[in-house]
Amino acid sequence: MQKALPEEPVLNWNSVIHKNVRTKDGEALGYIASEHKGFILILASGFREYKIPKPHVEAFDGSQVFLDLEFGEVSRYKID
């Protein structure tokens, strides 16, 4: 008997460009400016940018992307 593979949260990464991003604890982070092979680039207020690895994307509901990171955890992905 085969185990079902977990469904990918995003099937078409181009569909998440310019979508809002929320952290696991519900905080608005910013929006996705671009995607690359292994990460998404998020632009936030105050000219902050985050380079988040794609495996941290937990869900996409068609209008927002949800991360598996809490707001306090995303700072480690900030681009200086």
C-alpha positions in Angstrom: 0.0 0.0 0.0 1.4 3.4 -1.0 1.3 6.4 1.2 -0.2 9.5 -0.3 2.3 12.3 -0.8 1.4 15.6 0.9 -0.1 18.0 -1.6 2.1 20.9 -2.6 0.8 24.2 -1.2 1.5 26.0 -4.5 1.1 24.3 -7.8 2.0 27.4 -10.0 4.5 29.7 -8.3 3.7 32.5 -10.8 0.2 32.7 -9.3 1.6 33.9 -6.0 3.5 36.9 -7.4 2.1 40.1 -5.8 0.0 38.2 -3.3 0.0 39.1 0.4 1.9 36.9 2.9 0.9 36.1 6.4 2.9 34.4 9.1 1.7 31.4 11.1 0.5 33.7 13.9 -1.6 35.7 11.4 0.6 38.8 11.1 0.7 40.5 7.7 4.3 40.3 6.4 4.2 42.0 3.0 3.8 40.7 -0.6 5.7 38.4 -2.9 7.8 40.3 -5.3 9.3 37.4 -7.1 10.1 33.7 -6.9 13.2 31.7 -7.7 14.1 28.1 -7.6 14.3 27.7 -3.9 12.8 30.8 -2.4 10.3 33.7 -2.6 11.3 37.3 -2.2 8.9 39.2 0.1 8.8 43.0 0.2 7.5 44.5 3.4 6.9 48.0 4.7 9.9 50.1 5.6 11.9 48.8 2.6 12.5 45.5 4.3 13.0 42.4 2.1 12.9 38.7 3.1 14.2 35.8 1.2 12.1 32.9 2.5 12.8 29.3 1.4 9.8 27.8 -0.4 9.5 24.9 2.1 8.2 27.4 4.6 5.1 28.1 2.4 2.4 26.2 4.2 -0.7 27.2 2.2 -2.2 29.4 -0.5 -5.9 30.2 -0.5 -5.9 32.1 -3.9 -5.4 35.5 -2.4 -2.9 35.1 0.4 0.1 32.9 1.1 0.6 31.5 4.6 4.0 30.6 6.1 4.8 28.0 8.7 6.9 30.7 10.5 5.8 33.0 13.2 6.4 36.7 12.9 9.4 36.6 15.2 11.1 33.9 13.2 11.1 35.6 9.8 13.8 38.1 10.9 16.5 35.5 10.2 15.5 35.6 6.5 15.8 39.4 6.3 18.1 40.7 3.5 20.4 43.4 4.8 
